[in-house]
Amino acid sequence: MSSILDEYEDSQNSRHPVQHSSRLSAANIGITHSGFVNVRLEEEKPIFNKQRIDFSPPEKINHFAVCNNQLCMSLGEDTLLRIDLAKPDQPNQIELGRKDDSRVHKLFLDPTGSHLVISLSTSECLYLNRNTQKVRSLSRWRGHLIESVGWNKLLGTETNTGPILVGSSQGIIFEAEISASEGSLFNTNPDQYFKQVHSLEEDGRPAPVCCIEVERGPESKVVIIATTRKRLFQFVGRVAEGSEQQGFSAVFSQNQELLPSFQEFPFNMGYSEITFYTSKLRSCPKAFAWMMGNGVLYGQLDYIRPDSVLSDVQVWDYTPDIDFSFNKPISIVLTQFHFLLLLPDRVKAICTLNGQVVYEDVFPDKFGTLKKMIKDPAGGLVWIYTEKAVFRYHIQREARDVWQMYMSMNKFDLAKEYCRDRPECIDMVLAKEAEHCFQNKRYLESAKCYALTQNYFEEIALKFIEAKQDEALKEFLLKKLNNLKQSEKTQITLLVTWLTELYLNHLGLLESDEGKHEVFQETRDEFRKFLSSSKHKECLYNNRTTIYDLLASHGNVDDMVYFSVIMQDYERVISHHCQHDDYSAALEVLSKHCDEKLFYKFSPILMQHIPKKVVDAWIQMGSRLEPKKLIPALVNYSQMGSTQQVNETIRYMEFCVYQLTVTEEAIHNYLLALYAKYKPDSLLWYLEQAGTHASDIHYDLKYTLRLCAEHGYLQACVLVYKIMELYEEAVDLALQVDVDLAKSCADLPEDDEELRKKLWLKIARHVVQEEKDVKKAMNCLSSCNLLKIEDILPFFPDFVTIDHFKEAICSSLEEYNQHIDELKQEMEEATESAKRIREDIQEMRNKYGVVESQEKCAACDFPLLNRPFYLFLCGHMFHYDCLFLEVSPHLSTYKQTKLGELQKKLAAATQTSKSRHRPSPKEKEGGDTASLGKESAGVSREQIKSDIDDIIAFECVYCGELMIKSIDKPFIDPQKLEEEKSSWL
């Protein structure tokens, strides 16, 4: 028994069971009309796959129960075998210890697999818990032959069953509770209580309770379903929250007037069995199947219904080959779409959708008669046993072919639900649904379905055209368009163009019908939504010329404008508004989309009609517009337009100059021209605030001068002359306007006193000769300190008396005397300074320093007195050559060059002085001359040394400016860095 559950395919039962199915052939390889290729590389496994357990029981199997992977079977007369399917190699065998003639009548295993109730033929019951080896008697149950148990799925645990229902052979329903604990000293029985709550009858007599089921629905609803041989009872009630432990007595006692007490069928085959289908473990069952004498009652369980939880009930008759005289159905199991009937020698699977037998498996005679079929709700496996063998069925992909059945029943939504992962099957369902809708004249639904299929596009389109269903055709094209990929550009272009034509035709028909205004508006909105679709924007843009042609051919101007806006073809929109004299609308489009190029193009015509709004729009655009490109529109209408246009032009120019601070010369020149012609008062103000220096202004000075001169604005001309630094011309012109203006011009050349004097002389001459005002001429002298009385006297006529100049002449003489005194004082100060300098020089000649014999050079650290040296006032002492090497790198190129030349001259002079040879007779004769030459050479050498000293000994190299200037220089010359590095290696 070590390999009791090792699964294998029985070699003696290797024949294939009969499969009645309309599935597609597993080996089918081909192209269907839908365009899908169906290729299956291996044969599919059957839905119901039978396997025999490698198990030879030592005794015959009497009864069998399995739940939650816990398997229990009764062997022989007194043996119970338990197997945990998670540990199949560890079976547990228990002796019941019954010495009388009692035998096992039925086994009942709860949903947790923990509690086993053993019903004996002697109307006794035993209890065995999964965690114990001890079989305990249920004394309170004695005297009742138990036929069914309704377990409590909500409160049942491994140690306690909670309140449960028990059905007996006498039609009595008891409520009981079993606990696995040993109990108290006075109560060691596992059964906590056992009480009658209801009884069932048939034809006025008690009938055995064949099956009983307890389920809990929403809102604390409790549903109890019990069956006898030909009746199905249902009890529905509510149990208050928290009172579930009190049992089910309240459910049976509640008013049942609104509920049918039972459903009865006439034929009785001696027993019945009900089974349920649960999609998920520990959830409420969704469907049921009741095997009874007249067939199988199948239906759904609806816990919401107030009258009955049974819905969509129908009876499937047994197949003709089932004869109650020799092969009555023994057991039934319900799956999602099938119920399995167990016959003495075979198993049949019947589809719950159409009642057809889809599977039939015949068992060999060698295994004996089939006794029972059980389904484990935890694993979904179906178990069948005979006295000699155990089988089980794996149910695999039960819903694989359900879609075909739903499709044949015209339940297309369900068909699509069960083949959603198989595109070729979905395509077939959609094609069938589309054809069905078309035949029933539901053209729009048909179009939607056809659009999702892979059927030939041309055939479907022609089908709708022949039926004259333009609306359905449009729906089909729209759906087809939405399903296309972006890469299928040709197909998208075709569909977009076709749909546009269909929309335009439809709109044309609706527009001519006054009674369909609302439909027309809805269709137009739909059409515009189509045109504005972002998904097909690229196609519409690339083919916008074709769309424009279609819109124009239908005379649909409004939609053409709408399409232009969508395509951002604002030029076409604005042109349309301008052609219809709707300039405000054109400007609104311009302002909304802010396209600079369109502003430049349409501003001339808009400026002609709505100048104020246009200028407002320009100002709103701000710096995004280039004012220079708007000048053509401004020049055109400011010269020939109305006063409003001129004023708006000036307003925009002022905005550009004062707020945008535009510096382009053309803008400033044009504003000046407008000021000169229309607002002369603003001209001078503009020139004054624009600046007084040529680098600050942005207009053309010569153009402005000419403009002001043409219009006779002399003061403005003076201002321009001042900026151009033509002060003589400015003074000459200012004298024609105002003497004070001329005076302000004369003081401008501050750095050129000669010019200032000349300008003031012009003013003085003008005052004397033109105005003949002596007093004002005298004021000129006080205004300019460069003018003297003697400068302006020639301008006066001879007859003028000196009385007018008396004060001026006296003031001039006093100034001369004061100037002479200042010069004398300066001379005395200079003489005193020269005297002090001579004394300092004489004192410096007498200064000296003491050098000790042990003193060393500050640069080389060798004794100082070995070579010529320098001594500085700071105390530093350097050899001549050391100081030369320290100072040379810091000298400028010019001084380095000069120092080199001086050294060469010194060397040459020294060489000449060292040459000692005997003088020739001629030399003796010229002895006096040679002596003079030596003295001259000595003076030259000393001068050279002095020049060298001035360069290298100008200051101490460690204390002077050279050291400060060298602070940012590296210690090692970058050009010699590599050489220095290599010297250290």
SULZISUL-V476801 format. One record per residue. N is the residue number from 1. SS is DSSP state (a for helix, b for strand, c for the rest). Layout:
n;ss
N;SS
N;SS
//
This chain:
n;ss
1;c
2;c
3;c
4;c
5;c
6;c
7;b
8;b
9;c
10;c
11;a
12;a
13;a
14;c
15;c
16;c
17;c
18;b
19;b
20;c
21;c
22;c
23;c
24;c
25;c
26;c
27;c
28;c
29;c
30;b
31;b
32;c
33;c
34;c
35;c
36;c
37;b
38;b
39;c
40;c
41;c
42;c
43;c
44;c
45;c
46;c
47;c
48;b
49;b
50;b
51;b
52;b
53;b
54;c
55;c
56;c
57;c
58;c
59;c
60;c
61;b
62;b
63;b
64;b
65;b
66;b
67;b
68;c
69;c
70;b
71;b
72;b
73;b
74;b
75;b
76;c
77;c
78;c
79;b
80;b
81;b
82;b
83;b
84;b
85;a
86;a
87;a
88;c
89;c
90;c
91;c
92;b
93;b
94;b
95;b
96;c
97;c
98;c
99;c
100;c
101;c
102;c
103;c
104;b
105;b
106;b
107;b
108;b
109;b
110;c
111;c
112;c
113;c
114;c
115;b
116;b
117;b
118;b
119;b
120;b
121;c
122;c
123;c
124;c
125;b
126;b
127;b
128;b
129;b
130;c
131;c
132;c
133;c
134;c
135;c
136;b
137;b
138;c
139;a
140;a
141;a
142;c
143;c
144;c
145;c
146;b
147;b
148;b
149;b
150;b
151;c
152;c
153;c
154;c
155;c
156;c
157;c
158;c
159;c
160;b
161;c
162;c
163;c
164;b
165;b
166;b
167;b
168;b
169;c
170;c
171;c
172;b
173;b
174;b
175;b
176;b
177;b
178;b
179;b
180;c
181;c
182;c
183;c
184;c
185;c
186;c
187;c
188;c
189;c
190;c
191;b
192;b
193;b
194;b
195;b
196;b
197;b
198;b
199;b
200;c
201;b
202;b
203;c
204;c
205;b
206;b
207;c
208;c
209;c
210;c
211;b
212;b
213;b
214;b
215;b
216;b
217;c
218;c
219;c
220;c
221;b
222;b
223;b
224;b
225;b
226;b
227;b
228;c
229;c
230;c
231;b
232;b
233;b
234;b
235;b
236;b
237;b
238;b
239;c
240;c
241;c
242;c
243;c
244;a
245;a
246;a
247;c
248;c
249;a
250;a
251;a
252;a
253;a
254;c
255;c
256;c
257;c
258;c
259;c
260;c
261;c
262;b
263;b
264;b
265;c
266;c
267;c
268;c
269;c
270;c
271;c
272;c
273;b
274;b
275;b
276;b
277;b
278;c
279;c
280;c
281;c
282;c
283;c
284;c
285;c
286;c
287;b
288;b
289;b
290;b
291;b
292;b
293;c
294;c
295;b
296;b
297;b
298;b
299;b
300;b
301;b
302;c
303;c
304;c
305;c
306;c
307;c
308;c
309;c
310;b
311;b
312;b
313;b
314;b
315;b
316;b
317;c
318;c
319;c
320;c
321;c
322;c
323;c
324;c
325;c
326;c
327;c
328;c
329;c
330;c
331;b
332;b
333;b
334;b
335;c
336;c
337;c
338;b
339;b
340;b
341;b
342;b
343;c
344;c
345;c
346;b
347;b
348;b
349;b
350;b
351;b
352;c
353;c
354;c
355;c
356;c
357;b
358;b
359;b
360;b
361;b
362;b
363;c
364;c
365;a
366;a
367;a
368;c
369;c
370;c
371;c
372;b
373;b
374;b
375;b
376;c
377;c
378;c
379;c
380;c
381;c
382;b
383;b
384;b
385;b
386;c
387;c
388;c
389;c
390;b
391;b
392;b
393;b
394;b
395;b
396;c
397;c
398;a
399;a
400;a
401;a
402;a
403;a
404;a
405;a
406;a
407;a
408;a
409;c
410;c
411;c
412;a
413;a
414;a
415;a
416;a
417;a
418;c
419;c
420;c
421;c
422;c
423;a
424;a
425;a
426;a
427;a
428;a
429;a
430;a
431;a
432;a
433;a
434;a
435;a
436;a
437;a
438;a
439;a
440;c
441;c
442;c
443;a
444;a
445;a
446;a
447;a
448;a
449;a
450;a
451;a
452;a
453;c
454;c
455;c
456;c
457;a
458;a
459;a
460;a
461;a
462;a
463;a
464;a
465;a
466;a
467;c
468;c
469;c
470;a
471;a
472;a
473;a
474;a
475;a
476;a
477;a
478;a
479;a
480;a
481;a
482;a
483;a
484;c
485;c
486;c
487;c
488;c
489;a
490;a
491;a
492;a
493;a
494;a
495;a
496;a
497;a
498;a
499;a
500;a
501;a
502;a
503;a
504;a
505;a
506;a
507;a
508;a
509;a
510;a
511;a
512;c
513;c
514;a
515;a
516;a
517;a
518;a
519;a
520;a
521;a
522;a
523;a
524;a
525;a
526;a
527;a
528;a
529;a
530;a
531;a
532;c
533;c
534;c
535;c
536;c
537;a
538;a
539;a
540;a
541;a
542;a
543;c
544;a
545;a
546;a
547;a
548;a
549;a
550;a
551;a
552;a
553;a
554;c
555;c
556;c
557;a
558;a
559;a
560;a
561;a
562;a
563;a
564;a
565;a
566;a
567;c
568;c
569;c
570;a
571;a
572;a
573;a
574;a
575;a
576;a
577;a
578;a
579;a
580;c
581;c
582;c
583;a
584;a
585;a
586;a
587;a
588;a
589;a
590;a
591;a
592;a
593;a
594;c
595;c
596;a
597;a
598;a
599;a
600;a
601;a
602;a
603;a
604;a
605;a
606;a
607;a
608;a
609;a
610;c
611;a
612;a
613;a
614;a
615;a
616;a
617;a
618;a
619;a
620;a
621;a
622;a
623;a
624;a
625;c
626;c
627;a
628;a
629;a
630;a
631;a
632;a
633;a
634;a
635;a
636;a
637;a
638;a
639;a
640;a
641;c
642;c
643;a
644;a
645;a
646;a
647;a
648;a
649;a
650;a
651;a
652;a
653;a
654;a
655;a
656;a
657;a
658;a
659;a
660;c
661;c
662;c
663;c
664;c
665;a
666;a
667;a
668;a
669;a
670;a
671;a
672;a
673;a
674;a
675;a
676;a
677;a
678;a
679;c
680;a
681;a
682;a
683;a
684;a
685;a
686;a
687;a
688;a
689;a
690;a
691;c
692;c
693;c
694;c
695;c
696;c
697;c
698;c
699;c
700;c
701;a
702;a
703;a
704;a
705;a
706;a
707;a
708;a
709;a
710;a
711;a
712;c
713;c
714;a
715;a
716;a
717;a
718;a
719;a
720;a
721;a
722;a
723;a
724;c
725;c
726;c
727;a
728;a
729;a
730;a
731;a
732;a
733;a
734;a
735;c
736;c
737;c
738;c
739;a
740;a
741;a
742;a
743;a
744;a
745;a
746;a
747;c
748;c
749;c
750;c
751;c
752;c
753;a
754;a
755;a
756;a
757;a
758;a
759;a
760;a
761;a
762;a
763;a
764;a
765;a
766;a
767;a
768;a
769;a
770;a
771;c
772;c
773;c
774;a
775;a
776;a
777;a
778;a
779;a
780;a
781;a
782;a
783;a
784;c
785;c
786;c
787;c
788;c
789;a
790;a
791;a
792;a
793;a
794;a
795;a
796;c
797;c
798;c
799;c
800;c
801;c
802;a
803;a
804;a
805;a
806;a
807;a
808;a
809;a
810;a
811;a
812;a
813;a
814;a
815;a
816;a
817;a
818;a
819;a
820;a
821;a
822;a
823;a
824;a
825;a
826;a
827;a
828;a
829;a
830;a
831;a
832;a
833;a
834;a
835;a
836;a
837;a
838;a
839;a
840;a
841;a
842;a
843;a
844;a
845;a
846;c
847;c
848;c
849;c
850;c
851;c
852;c
853;c
854;c
855;c
856;b
857;c
858;c
859;c
860;c
861;c
862;c
863;b
864;a
865;a
866;a
867;c
868;c
869;b
870;b
871;b
872;c
873;c
874;c
875;c
876;c
877;b
878;b
879;b
880;a
881;a
882;a
883;a
884;a
885;a
886;a
887;a
888;a
889;c
890;c
891;c
892;c
893;a
894;a
895;a
896;a
897;a
898;a
899;a
900;a
901;a
902;a
903;a
904;a
905;a
906;a
907;a
908;a
909;a
910;a
911;a
912;a
913;a
914;a
915;c
916;c
917;c
918;c
919;c
920;c
921;a
922;a
923;a
924;a
925;a
926;c
927;a
928;a
929;a
930;a
931;a
932;a
933;a
934;a
935;a
936;a
937;a
938;a
939;a
940;a
941;a
942;a
943;a
944;a
945;a
946;a
947;a
948;a
949;a
950;a
951;a
952;a
953;c
954;c
955;c
956;c
957;c
958;c
959;c
960;c
961;a
962;a
963;a
964;a
965;a
966;a
967;a
968;a
969;c
970;c
971;c
972;c
973;c
974;a
975;a
976;a
977;a
978;a
979;a
980;a
981;a
982;a
983;a
984;a
985;c
//
